[in-house]
Amino acid sequence: MGSMSDKVKGAANEVAGKAKQAVGKATDNDRLRAEGAGQEAKGKTQKAVGNAKDAVKGAVDRM
């Protein structure tokens, strides 16, 4: 998977996770809140992986 793909999927997971958390909070559903928190964390990780890939590619390109 390319860095841009990681970043896009990460952003989508972050947004979906935040939405799940909001719905869980509004409906007092702890399971949905926890699911949302996990999905948001997954998204942040995916975005970090995309950024790391960009950094590595940039370092290799400068060699």
PyMOL commands that set and color helices and strands:
alter all, ss='L'
color gray80, all
select helices_A, chain A and resi 3-26+30-61
alter helices_A, ss='H'
color red, helices_A
deselect
rebuild
show_as cartoon
